[in-house]
């Protein structure tokens, strides 16, 4: 068995919390970059806009309503992905701060 002092345990916990927080910040940034407004969503939005214009020109009410609901759903999808990314970054920064705070609480032997 490895003998660990209380200071060693505090240091291990602080390091683990800090590293996990850093990973959450990276994952949150990746979510914001990759899922925020991807190429597929831009293409789908462009096609939906063209479909809505065609529906207006041909006076097809159901088509226009469907296109409007699709654009609203896409906007909600983008907001949800961005919200998740911001939440992960905030949680990661809080965990990094907690790890730093734990290290500040250690009574280092002199």
Beta strands, then each sheet from edge to edge (+ up, - down):
end
